[in-house]
Amino acid sequence: MQNQTTLGGSFTLSGKGLHTGLALTVTFTPAPENHGIKIQRTDLPGQPVIDALAENVVETTRGTVLQQGEARCSTVEHALSALFALGVDNCLLLVTGPEVPILDGSAELYVENIRRVGIVEQTAPARYLVIDEPITVTDERNGNSLTIVPAETFGVTAHIAFDSRVLSDQMAYLPDTSLFEKEIAPARTFCFVREVEMLLGAGLIKGGDLDNAIVIYENEKTQADLDRLADAIGAPHHDARELGFLQPKPLVWENEPARHKLLDIVGDMALVGCRIRGHITAQRPGHTINNRFARALRGV
């Protein structure tokens, strides 16, 4: 579609917030031409609205956090990835709390419901950022970089690398967004046991469990310590001698973590605020470098 689009109807999804553990709902509603993607905090006085743009990102430690004025909303990237990949230009998300619900840790339910209500073409022309020459943003300290080169469509290649016996180097490839629904959207978020312990200690991931994340167990612990951790996240006990993945649902793909990192890139690129014609190659991506890159593209 060369014109702008919105949803053919509204839909609501409910679940818990990953970090707060609160019971939350998000309602996707159609929006007029040139509206863009916005998030409204319906629980706050005056129901303030946040523009989903890169310069409104205020935190990227464990997800993308948007804030405008006093209104703040976390964990927006999975919902935004579905809208961007399916080509929805205008949409208002009504959220009943400080986070978008984590659901199953992927973008699959968002995609399914967008398909169910349909996408409607509007009359105003769609806005595109057309890449004419390569643009690169690099973080030398962490070895992170994103580069975009000219292309007829939007696509992403993501390379991840971890110093881990269970998860090391992986790659995921999305040549164009037509494959997002089947090849990327079902990929779940992931973390390491060491991160779970740190986040729990910081009072975060109160809503985290094995239904919404892949948990990687790479350094052997005592059975008692692993059992305590399992109890803290409501997970079944696991043999502490067996390294690997703690969640009962097996990986959808061997490179599911890389595919989820690619999903996050797509969601963070939605914050550029228009469609993009260019192919991104990412080395060790994360929300911080993704946001720096989105801001750079906003300045083109």
KALIN-V833931 format. One record per run of one state. SS is the DSSP state (H for helix, E for strand, L for the rest). FROM is the first residue (numbers start at 1). LEN is the number of residues. Records with the same first field share a line. If there is no record, write none. Layout:
SS = FROM-LEN, FROM-LEN
//
This chain:
L = 1-2, 8-3, 17-6, 31-6, 42-7, 52-2, 60-5, 69-2, 75-2, 86-4, 96-3, 100-8, 118-1, 126-2, 131-4, 140-4, 150-4, 162-7, 175-2, 184-6, 202-12, 218-5, 233-11, 246-10, 273-2, 284-3, 299-2
E = 3-5, 11-6, 23-8, 37-5, 49-3, 57-3, 65-4, 71-4, 90-6, 99-1, 119-7, 128-3, 135-5, 144-6, 154-8, 169-6, 190-3, 214-4, 244-2, 275-9
H = 54-3, 77-9, 108-10, 177-7, 193-9, 223-10, 256-17, 287-12
//
